[in-house]
């Protein structure tokens, strides 16, 4: 560990990484009256995926997932709302139409987070790379999956384990004006409004169009994953393979069978093509990517195809024949630690109790999950400093279940974990239908949350009308 820099007050909490988890943690710490030194290496050190130097830049998508109360991601966000999460409040104020999902304008969201961080008198944003975890003070490591090699090496020394390398993919974004609405149509799944004012743009495939697209997709050239090959050659443990199962590139998914996309990201359920009056054979949905509404991302179309191949293959999609790409899809390294035996339920390192790991680096997946881990880590740092008992979100809550799923996984097959009902304890008297069981999980989680409210109550509540 690196010794304390004498120019930094010894009472300050160090937060490494100004992503979702680090930004959430910094705001929670500062509102509790603690000084925070928030380190962010961008723009001095670039990453494989970021485009700006702003905090909380969303790189893979602009959606925080479903906001429906009977969905796992909806429950997670409801728990964060009850915890008065600063970043969830900002997301609500930056949201754009996306049906039942909470989607945001990327730039507006990160700009609002940056504004909230910069004007807080207790937060000092330091643009510098941290190559070694400091000793002697509380520190939250929230560097994310693109932690610098030096910091990753420092973590490996502390954990005594190999890092796990996977790859996440980013979906392309196209301009609205380049979409052909002679073929594409607006609608959200299952909506009954026939006004054409749906939040999604849909590109319907016929059976022949779909089969031609799949043939081109599976035969297209991909970018070599040099980082993965280097990890293999260095003897790094990488689980089942280089890809995260929850975010597979579409070309890899398509290789699993000719109907894999039709039952996955191109599923047509709940949609009717107004030109035929029937459900299409397959359908790509595009979701608004910004507040202005002049750019749309291809939902579920994460890819590692070479850029010219993306243009060639994706222009085979009905309605995108003349698509103009604001951003091409690409892949980036995803590094996280094996938490079992390394972290306790407080996201605190067992051997080094002054070090807390937050966000995707701890093995959680999804934007809301990253925020939740940053929130819990910060709240436990506050208690660590004051000598209070740590918070322990009940296992029936989604936050508590996520922590237990990550910390409790002692297998050799580790993947990042996202919110899902499968990680919650079994129901005592489960209903027969999936929807009814989901409602039972949610009702139990929120009841359990309310019963333990005194242990989960935030230290300081900011005003609900933060001028962001």
Buried (B, 14 or more C-beta within 10 A) or exposed (E): BEEBEEEBEEEBBBBBBBBBBBBBBBBBBBBBEBBBBBBBBBEEEEBBBBEBBBBBBBBBBBBBBBBBBBBBBBBBBBBBEBBBBBBBBBBBBBBBBBBBBBBBBBBBBBBBBBBBBEEBEBBBBBBEBBBBBBEEBBBBBBBBBBBBEBBBEBBBEBBEBBBBBBBBBBBBBBBBEBBEEEBBBBBBBEBEEEEEEBBBBBBBBBEEBBBEBBBBBBEBEBEEBEBBEEBBEEEBBBBEEBBBEBBBBBBBBBBEEEEBBBEBBBBBEEBBBEEEEEBBBBBBBBBBBBBEEEBBBBBBBBBBBBEEBBBBBBBBBBBBEEBBBBBBBBBBBBBBBBBBEBBBBBBBBEEBEBBBBBBBBBBBBBBBBBBBBBBBBBBBBBBBBEEEEBBBBBBBBBBBBBBBBBBEBEEEEBBBBBBBBEBBEEEEEEEEEEEEBBBBBBEBBBEBBEEBEEEBEBBEEBEEEBEB
